[in-house]
Amino acid sequence: MKDSQKIFNIRVTPHAKQNKVVENDGILRVYTTVAPENGHANNAVVELLAEYFDVPKSRITILKGLTGRNKVVTVD
């Protein structure tokens, strides 16, 4: 693992009223208006996190939880 790489636990809420990222007790909560079908919500999560951390989408990787609400992501 690279020194600049950070790991985050996130909780995703699909079908939210608005797209936003909120930090609460060390866990990032990502709210997305997208439905969790065919990986669309995961793509939206990556886009929202890239905007939140101000990094390119290519630097965000979902390590665990591709099919669940709880995910582990890295930011390079």
C-alpha positions as CSV (number, residue, x, y, z in Angstrom):
1,M,0.0,0.0,0.0
2,K,1.2,3.5,-0.9
3,D,1.9,6.0,1.8
4,S,-0.5,8.5,0.4
5,Q,-3.3,5.9,0.1
6,K,-6.2,6.3,2.6
7,I,-8.9,3.8,3.4
8,F,-12.4,4.8,4.3
9,N,-15.5,2.9,5.5
10,I,-18.6,4.3,3.8
11,R,-22.3,3.7,4.1
12,V,-24.3,4.3,0.9
13,T,-28.0,5.3,0.8
14,P,-29.4,4.9,-2.7
15,H,-32.6,6.6,-3.9
16,A,-31.8,9.6,-1.7
17,K,-33.4,13.0,-2.4
18,Q,-30.1,14.6,-3.2
19,N,-26.5,13.6,-3.9
20,K,-24.2,14.4,-0.9
21,V,-21.4,13.1,1.3
22,V,-21.6,13.5,5.0
23,E,-18.9,12.5,7.6
24,N,-20.4,11.1,10.8
25,D,-18.3,9.5,13.6
26,G,-15.5,8.5,11.3
27,I,-17.8,7.0,8.7
28,L,-18.6,8.7,5.4
29,R,-22.2,8.5,4.4
30,V,-22.8,8.8,0.7
31,Y,-26.3,9.7,-0.4
32,T,-27.1,9.2,-4.1
33,T,-30.2,9.6,-6.1
34,V,-29.3,6.7,-8.4
35,A,-30.8,3.2,-8.1
36,P,-28.5,0.3,-7.1
37,E,-28.9,-1.5,-10.4
38,N,-26.1,-2.7,-12.7
39,G,-23.4,-0.9,-10.8
40,H,-24.9,2.6,-11.4
41,A,-24.9,3.5,-7.7
42,N,-21.3,2.4,-7.4
43,N,-20.4,4.7,-10.3
44,A,-22.3,7.5,-8.6
45,V,-20.5,6.9,-5.3
46,V,-17.1,7.1,-7.0
47,E,-18.1,10.3,-8.7
48,L,-19.3,11.9,-5.4
49,L,-16.3,10.8,-3.5
50,A,-13.9,12.1,-6.2
51,E,-15.7,15.5,-5.9
52,Y,-15.7,15.4,-2.1
53,F,-11.9,14.6,-1.9
54,D,-11.1,16.8,-5.0
55,V,-9.3,14.0,-6.8
56,P,-9.8,12.3,-10.2
57,K,-12.3,9.4,-10.3
58,S,-9.4,7.1,-11.2
59,R,-7.9,7.5,-7.8
60,I,-11.0,6.1,-6.0
61,T,-11.3,2.3,-5.7
62,I,-14.0,0.2,-4.0
63,L,-12.2,-2.6,-2.2
64,K,-15.1,-4.3,-0.5
65,G,-18.9,-4.1,-0.7
66,L,-19.6,-3.8,-4.4
67,T,-23.1,-5.3,-3.9
68,G,-23.9,-3.9,-0.4
69,R,-24.5,-0.6,1.3
70,N,-21.4,-0.8,3.5
71,K,-18.2,-0.3,1.4
72,V,-14.5,0.0,2.0
73,V,-12.8,2.4,-0.5
74,T,-9.3,3.7,-1.0
75,V,-8.3,7.2,-2.1
76,D,-4.8,7.4,-3.7
